[in-house]
Amino acid sequence: MTVPARLLALFSLSVSLGLAGSLSAQDSPAKQKTKRAPHPAFQPVEDVDGLPRVLLIGDSISIGYTQPVRELLAGKANVHRIPVNGGPTSRGVSQLAAWLGDSPWDVIHFNFGLHDLVYMGPDGKRGVDPELPGAHHQVALPDYEKNLTEIVALLKTTGAKLIWCHTTPVPEGTGNRVADESVSFNRVAAAVMEKAGVPVNDLHSHASVRLGDVQRPANVHFTEAGSRYLAKKVAAEIEKALK
């Protein structure tokens, strides 16, 4: 190999190594994604001695009102919540024992529904257009009733006072739910709760009064002010149970 050829080869190698190092440096931030801080609702609660223990079970709607409920019941109760989105009743059936743990509970406020009524595609894809041929609820109403009955039976073994929370309204335009099918699911839930002697927190009616002000457009979720509005009703029902 001639000297110029050898120099050319060395130059090419150095450029290649430099480019590889540059690409590696560019790729590294993507590989080292910053871990998102957990939602404040999931922060562990350190119990204040002498105060009753309350457990909130529910989906993202309950995640939204957890912190305001804690603020409203400060000095009156230690308010805990399950460490995840509760999802559909099928998840509740499989995870409830773990969520309850071994510690005693005085009041348990619980809800399932918004995930049950989400539409699934015939191929198992979640969150499809309800008009899609073969689309069906993630949990059919008969299974919803069966699951809720099982959940209530397990909750009763805790000896806690139970409060069922009706599922909040489903507005037009959500894309993967039918407005307002939560009414049908709430009707089934109400029958289960009546049979089991469990009082109902009608958060659906409470939200409906001011829905245009407190719920996000074409979305089942609520604004921050909306979550605080829901929290007032939740806290009031819990305080009533504690008395």
C-alpha positions as CSV (number, residue, x, y, z in Angstrom):
1,M,0.0,0.0,0.0
2,T,1.4,3.4,-0.9
3,V,1.8,6.1,1.8
4,P,-1.0,8.3,0.4
5,A,-3.3,5.3,0.3
6,R,-2.4,4.4,4.0
7,L,-3.1,8.0,5.1
8,L,-6.4,8.0,3.2
9,A,-7.4,4.8,5.0
10,L,-6.4,6.2,8.4
11,F,-8.3,9.4,7.6
12,S,-11.4,7.4,6.6
13,L,-11.2,5.4,9.8
14,S,-11.0,8.4,12.0
15,V,-13.9,10.1,10.3
16,S,-16.0,6.9,10.7
17,L,-15.1,6.6,14.4
18,G,-15.9,10.3,14.9
19,L,-19.3,10.0,13.2
20,A,-20.1,6.9,15.2
21,G,-19.2,8.7,18.4
22,S,-21.3,11.7,17.4
23,L,-24.3,9.4,16.6
24,S,-23.9,7.6,19.9
25,A,-23.8,10.9,21.8
26,Q,-27.0,12.0,19.9
27,D,-28.7,8.7,20.7
28,S,-27.8,8.6,24.4
29,P,-30.4,11.2,25.6
30,A,-33.2,9.1,23.9
31,K,-31.9,6.0,25.6
32,Q,-31.7,7.8,28.9
33,K,-35.2,9.1,29.2
34,T,-36.0,11.0,32.3
35,K,-38.4,9.0,34.5
36,R,-41.6,10.8,35.0
37,A,-42.4,11.7,38.6
38,P,-45.3,9.7,40.0
39,H,-48.7,11.5,40.3
40,P,-49.0,13.1,43.7
41,A,-52.1,10.9,44.3
42,F,-49.8,7.9,44.3
43,Q,-47.5,9.3,47.0
44,P,-47.5,7.1,50.1
45,V,-49.5,8.4,53.0
46,E,-48.1,8.4,56.5
47,D,-50.9,7.7,58.9
48,V,-51.7,10.1,61.7
49,D,-52.3,8.1,64.8
50,G,-55.8,8.1,66.0
51,L,-57.4,9.0,62.7
52,P,-59.6,6.6,60.7
53,R,-58.2,5.0,57.5
54,V,-59.9,5.6,54.2
55,L,-59.2,3.8,50.9
56,L,-60.2,5.3,47.4
57,I,-60.5,2.8,44.6
58,G,-61.1,3.9,41.1
59,D,-59.8,5.0,37.7
60,S,-58.3,8.3,36.5
61,I,-61.3,10.3,37.6
62,S,-60.6,9.2,41.2
63,I,-56.9,10.0,40.7
64,G,-57.9,13.5,39.8
65,Y,-59.9,14.0,43.0
66,T,-57.6,12.1,45.4
67,Q,-55.5,15.1,46.5
68,P,-58.4,17.5,47.0
69,V,-60.2,14.8,49.1
70,R,-57.1,14.5,51.2
71,E,-57.0,18.2,51.7
72,L,-60.7,18.4,52.6
73,L,-60.4,15.5,55.1
74,A,-57.1,16.7,56.6
75,G,-57.1,16.1,60.4
76,K,-60.2,13.9,60.0
77,A,-59.0,10.9,58.1
78,N,-55.9,9.2,56.6
79,V,-56.9,9.1,52.9
80,H,-55.1,6.4,50.9
81,R,-55.7,5.2,47.3
82,I,-54.8,2.2,45.3
83,P,-51.3,2.7,43.7
84,V,-52.6,2.4,40.1
85,N,-55.5,3.2,37.8
86,G,-58.2,0.8,38.9
87,G,-59.3,0.1,35.3
88,P,-62.2,-2.2,34.6
89,T,-64.0,-4.6,37.0
90,S,-62.0,-7.5,35.6
91,R,-58.8,-5.9,37.0
92,G,-60.6,-5.2,40.3
93,V,-61.4,-8.9,40.7
94,S,-57.8,-9.9,40.1
95,Q,-56.1,-7.2,42.0
96,L,-58.4,-6.3,44.9
97,A,-56.9,-8.5,47.5
98,A,-53.5,-7.0,46.8
99,W,-54.9,-3.5,46.9
100,L,-56.6,-4.1,50.3
101,G,-53.4,-5.4,51.9
102,D,-53.3,-6.5,55.5
103,S,-54.1,-3.1,57.2
104,P,-57.5,-2.3,58.5
105,W,-59.8,0.1,56.7
106,D,-62.7,2.2,58.2
107,V,-64.2,3.4,54.9
108,I,-63.7,2.3,51.3
109,H,-65.0,4.5,48.5
110,F,-64.9,2.6,45.2
111,N,-65.9,2.8,41.5
112,F,-65.5,0.9,38.3
113,G,-67.2,1.6,35.0
114,L,-65.5,4.0,32.5
115,H,-63.0,1.3,31.5
116,D,-65.7,-1.4,31.4
117,L,-67.7,0.5,28.8
118,V,-64.8,1.3,26.5
119,Y,-65.2,-0.4,23.1
120,M,-62.9,-3.1,21.9
121,G,-62.4,-4.2,18.3
122,P,-63.0,-7.8,17.1
123,D,-59.2,-8.2,17.0
124,G,-58.9,-7.3,20.7
125,K,-57.7,-3.7,20.0
126,R,-58.8,-1.4,22.8
127,G,-60.5,2.0,22.3
128,V,-62.1,1.6,18.9
129,D,-65.0,3.4,17.3
130,P,-68.2,1.9,18.7
131,E,-69.6,1.8,15.2
132,L,-66.9,-0.6,14.0
133,P,-68.4,-4.0,13.0
134,G,-67.8,-6.4,15.8
135,A,-67.0,-3.7,18.4
136,H,-68.0,-4.6,22.0
137,H,-67.6,-3.4,25.5
138,Q,-64.4,-4.2,27.3
139,V,-66.6,-5.8,30.0
140,A,-70.1,-6.7,28.9
141,L,-72.9,-5.6,31.3
142,P,-73.7,-9.2,32.6
143,D,-70.0,-9.6,33.4
144,Y,-69.9,-6.2,34.9
145,E,-72.7,-7.2,37.3
146,K,-71.0,-10.5,38.1
147,N,-67.6,-8.8,38.8
148,L,-69.1,-6.1,40.9
149,T,-71.0,-8.7,43.0
150,E,-67.7,-10.5,43.6
151,I,-65.8,-7.2,44.4
152,V,-68.5,-6.2,46.9
153,A,-68.4,-9.6,48.6
154,L,-64.6,-9.3,49.1
155,L,-64.8,-5.7,50.3
156,K,-67.3,-6.7,52.9
157,T,-64.9,-9.1,54.5
158,T,-62.8,-6.0,55.5
159,G,-65.5,-4.8,57.9
160,A,-65.1,-1.3,56.5
161,K,-68.1,0.9,55.7
162,L,-68.5,0.8,51.9
163,I,-69.5,3.6,49.5
164,W,-70.1,2.9,45.9
165,C,-69.5,5.8,43.6
166,H,-71.6,6.0,40.4
167,T,-69.6,6.4,37.2
168,T,-69.4,10.0,35.9
169,P,-71.0,11.1,32.5
170,V,-69.6,10.2,29.1
171,P,-70.0,13.2,26.8
172,E,-70.4,13.1,23.0
173,G,-67.4,12.8,20.9
174,T,-65.0,10.7,23.1
175,G,-64.4,8.3,20.2
176,N,-64.3,5.0,22.0
177,R,-67.3,5.2,24.2
178,V,-71.0,5.9,23.6
179,A,-72.6,8.9,25.3
180,D,-73.9,8.3,28.1
181,E,-73.7,4.6,28.5
182,S,-72.5,5.1,32.1
183,V,-76.2,5.4,32.9
184,S,-76.8,1.8,31.9
185,F,-73.8,0.7,33.9
186,N,-74.8,2.7,36.9
187,R,-78.3,1.2,36.8
188,V,-76.7,-2.3,37.0
189,A,-74.4,-1.2,39.7
190,A,-77.2,0.4,41.7
191,A,-79.1,-2.9,41.7
192,V,-76.0,-4.7,43.0
193,M,-75.4,-2.2,45.7
194,E,-79.1,-2.2,46.8
195,K,-79.0,-6.0,47.2
196,A,-75.7,-5.7,49.1
197,G,-76.9,-2.8,51.3
198,V,-74.1,-0.5,50.1
199,P,-74.9,3.2,50.0
200,V,-74.3,5.1,46.7
201,N,-72.5,8.3,46.1
202,D,-74.2,9.6,42.9
203,L,-71.3,11.4,41.4
204,H,-72.9,11.1,38.0
205,S,-75.8,13.4,39.0
206,H,-73.5,15.7,40.9
207,A,-71.2,16.1,37.9
208,S,-74.1,16.5,35.4
209,V,-75.3,19.7,37.2
210,R,-72.2,21.6,36.1
211,L,-70.8,19.3,33.3
212,G,-70.2,22.1,30.8
213,D,-68.0,24.0,33.4
214,V,-66.1,21.1,35.0
215,Q,-65.5,18.4,32.3
216,R,-63.1,18.7,29.4
217,P,-64.7,18.9,25.9
218,A,-65.4,15.5,24.2
219,N,-63.5,13.9,27.1
220,V,-64.5,11.8,30.1
221,H,-61.9,13.6,32.2
222,F,-62.3,16.8,34.3
223,T,-60.5,20.0,34.6
224,E,-58.5,20.7,37.8
225,A,-61.4,22.8,39.1
226,G,-63.8,20.0,38.1
227,S,-61.8,17.4,40.1
228,R,-62.1,19.7,43.1
229,Y,-65.8,20.0,42.5
230,L,-66.1,16.2,42.5
231,A,-63.8,16.0,45.6
232,K,-66.3,18.0,47.7
233,K,-69.0,15.4,47.1
234,V,-66.7,12.5,47.7
235,A,-65.3,14.0,50.9
236,A,-68.8,14.8,52.2
237,E,-70.0,11.2,51.6
238,I,-66.9,9.8,53.4
239,E,-67.3,12.2,56.3
240,K,-70.9,11.1,56.6
241,A,-69.8,7.4,56.7
242,L,-67.2,8.2,59.4
243,K,-69.9,9.8,61.6
